[in-house]
Each structure stands twice: as C-alpha cells, then as structure tokens.
C-alpha cells in the first residue's frame, strides 16, 4: 500500500507542476498580440481557462495533501 501511495504522490506532484507551468505560460489579457475583438474574445476565454486550471491545481494540491497524510499515518503504524 505504501508503494502505491508513493507512486500516487509522485504522479500528483508531476501533474501539479505541469499545470502550474501551463498556467504560467498563458498569455495575459494585456498582451500586445491581442487587439480589438480578438483581444475581447480572448479575455473571456482566458478568464475561464485560468479558473479551470486554478480549480484543477487546487484539486491536485488537496489530493497531494491527502496522500501525504495517508503516508504519514502508515509510517506512524
């Protein structure tokens, strides 16, 4: 069981790092590459995307915390 939890923790950490990096790479609404209507449309899409990615990051952090607590509980036994 411990090896499964360790593997799960490793996967969660990897996914979390990938999502945080992806979020950091997103263009901002202020980017000069977006002008006029394209900029307005992108702004709405960007807000939704940031919210979705942030929610996924929060879920991964919670899962990682749960996994770490489970490992600590197993180690205490």
N, C-alpha and C positions, 0 to 999 in steps of 0.2 A: 504494500500500500504506500509506503514511504517513497519508493521509486516512482510510482505513478504521480504522486503529489509533486515530487521534484521535477518531473518531466512537465507536468501541467504548469508549474510556476515558471519554468524556463520558456515555455510557449507563450504564456501570458505576458511575460516581460518583453519577449521579442515582438509580439503583436502591438503592445503598448508603445514601444519605441518606434515602430513603423508608423503607427497612426499619428504620434506626436510629430514625427518628421514630416509626414504628409501634410499635416495642418500647418506647419511652419512654412512649407513650400507654396501654399496657396497665395495667389495674388491678392492684393488688397483692393478695396473699392477705390482707393486713391491712386492706384497705379495709372501711369500716363498711357499705358497701352489701351485703355478702355475709354472711348469717347462717346458722347451723345447717348442715343438709345441703347447701344450695345453696353455702355457703362451702367445704365439704369437696370437693364435686364440682368447683367452680371451681378450687380449689387444684391438683388433679391436672391439669386441662385447662391451667391457666396454666403449670405446670411443663413440660408437653410443648410448649406453644406457644413459650415462651421458648427452650427447647432448639432447636426447629426454626428459629426466627428467628435465633438466635445462630449456628447452623450455616450458614444462608444468608448471613449477614453475613460470616462467615469465608471462605466460598467466594468472595463478591464481592470481598473485600479481596485474596485470592490472585489472582483474575483481573485485578484492577486493577494489582497489582504486576507480574504477568507482562506486561501490556500496556505498562506504563511502561518495563519492561526492554527490550521489543521496540522501543519508540520510541527509547530511548537508544542501542540497538545500531544502528538505522537512521541516527540522527543522527551517529554516530561514523564511519560509512562515507563 
